Amino acid sequence: MDLAQIAFFVFAAAAVMSAVAVISVKNPVHAALALVLTFFSVACVWIIAGAEFLGVALILVYVGAVMVLFLFVVMMLDIDVVPLREGYVRYLPVGLLVAVVMLVEMLTLIGVKASATTPFPADAATGGNTAWLARALFTDFLLPFEVAAVILTVAVIAAVMLTLRRRPGAKHQNPSLQARVRASDRLRMVQMEAVKPVPPAEIEMPAEEGKP
């Protein structure tokens, strides 16, 4: 086996182990860090296989956007985050471990790409893997692509609706009532009788205690 195949198996093993850690650890912060490592390892697998666009898109979309969505949903699940905020330094070893593994993977990936031993080189005559992916997604697999987008959208809406709870003291808006509002409901004319102001000289000052 050459260096590319060894790196491929190492990245795949790192992705599998970090994916198992995501569903096995109890701490949501550790699970989020393991998920980041999973995405990064899978992106390295794509890059080493010659699909650079998929690898970069995986890092930008999943690590940059989907992870934020996951954390947003986690914060809506009524998890007691006070113990998570206390002693934040204790998460430093896990974070350093993930950072070191990602650094080693990046250095290995740079070495593999520098040695030009990519096992699946892209065909320049067809425009590379980016053009092939775009052509396949929007021609042959357009319907599954759109169905996957609808499923992800429904999953996000369902997660928000399942975690939506009415808490006492919280203020909520009713869009239906806001749409039916009229101008007379917002403005009310009040008639008040005019009162002549009393001059300051005619105002009797109260006598101080102990003085006539």
N, C-alpha and C positions, 0 to 999 in steps of 0.2 A: 504493500500500500504506500502511496505517495503522501506528501504532506497535506494535500487537499482532502483526501479521503479520511485521514486521521482527524483533521480539524472538523470535518463534517460530523463524524461520530461523537467527537467531544462536545460540539455545539448541541447536537441532538440529545445527548445525555444530560447536559446542563438544562436544556429546555424541559425535559421530562421531570427531572428532580425538582426544579423550581415550580413546575405546574402541580406536582404532588404537594409541595409545601403550601401552595395557595389554598388548597382545600383541607389541609390537615392542621395548620397552625390556628390557634384560638385568637391571637391578637390581630385585629384588623390592620394595624400599621405594618406588622411583619408580612401579612398576606399581600398588602399593596406593594411592598418592596419585592416580594417574590414574584408577583405578577409582572412588575417592570422587568425583572431579570428574564422571565419567560418570553416576553415580547422581544427583548433585545436578542436573546439566543436564537429565536426563530428567525429574526431579521438577518442574523449572521448566516444562518443556514440558506436563506434565499440568496443572499449576496454571493456566498461561496459557490452556489449552484449556477451563477450567471444571471440571476434576475435581480439586478441592482435596483430597478425601479420598485419592485415589490418590497425589497428590504427597507429602502428609505421611506416608502409610504407607510410601512408597518410601524416604523419608529415615530414618524410624524403624526400619523392618525391615531394609532392605538396608545402609544406612550404619552403623546401630547394632548389628545382630546378624550379618548375613551377612559383613560385613567382618571381624568378630572370628573367625568360623568359617574364613574364608579364611586369615587369618594363623595360626590354630591348625594348619590342614593344612600350611601352608608350613613351620612350625616342625617338623613331623613328617617332612619329606622329607630329613633329614640334610644340610641346607644349612649350609655353614660360615658361621655368623653372626658369627664373631669379626671378620672384616674389615668387616662391616656396622656393628658397634658402634664400631669405631675411626673417629675423625674424623666424628662424627655431625653436626658443624656443616656439612659439605659438602652435606647434604640440605636445609639451610635455604633456599637459593634456590628449589628446586622446590616446597617447602612454601609459601613466600611467594607464588610464582606461582599455585599452586592457590587459596590463600586470597584473593588479589586478584581472580581470575576469579570465584570464588564470591561475593565482595562486590559486584562489578559486576552479576552476574546477579540478586542479591537486590535491589539498587537499581533495576535495570531492571524487575524483576517488580513491585516496589512502585509504580513509576510507571505501569505498564500497568494494574494493578488500580485505582489511584486515578483514572485517566482513564475507567474503566468502558467499555473497548473490548474486552471478552472476546469472542472470535469464536464461542464455543459456550456460550451462557448456559444454566444449568441450569433445567429446568422445575420451578417450585415446586409445580405441581399434582400431580406424581408423587412428591413428596418429595425432589427433588434427586438428584444423581448418586450419593450414598451409599446411599440406599434402592434406587435402580435397580441398583447394583452388587451389593448384598446379595441382592436378589431374583433377579438373573440367575445369581449364583454358586450359590446353594443351591436353585434350581429347575431352570432349563434346562441349566446347565453343572455340575451337581453331580458327575457321573461324571468328566468331564475334570479337575475341581478335585481330586478325591480321587486320581486317577491321577497327577497332577503331584506331589501330596504324597508318594505312595509312591515315585515315581521319585527325588525329592530325598532321601528317607530312605535308599534303597538306594545312592545315589551317595555319601552321607556314610559309610555303613558300608563300602562298597567302598574308599573312599580310605583309611580307617583300616586295613583289612585289608591293602591293598597296601603300605602303608608300615610295617607291623608287622614288625620284625626282632628276632631273638634276639641280643642283644649279650652278650659275655662279661663276667661280673661283675655283671650286672643281676639283680635279684631279681624273680621272677614268682610269681603266685598260680595255683593250680590249683583252680578252683571245684568240680570233680567230687570231688577228694580231700577238700576241706573239707566237702562235703555228706555224705560217707560216714564221717566221723570219729565215733568212739565215746568215751564217757566214760573207758573204760579206756585209751584212747590218749593222753588228756590228763593223767591222774593216775597216778602210779606209786608204790606203797608200798615203801619201802626199810627193812629191819630192820637196826639197828645196835646193837652191844653197848654197854652203859653203861660208862663209864670214870670211876673215882673221880678227882676233880680233886686235884692236888698243891697243898698249902698253899704260900704264897709264901715262908715261912721255910725250907722244906726245899729250895728250889731253889738249887743251887750256882751262884754267880756266877763267871764266868771271871776268872782272875787277869789283871791288867793286865801288859803287857810291862815287864820290868825290875824287877818287884816279886815277892817270894817268895809 
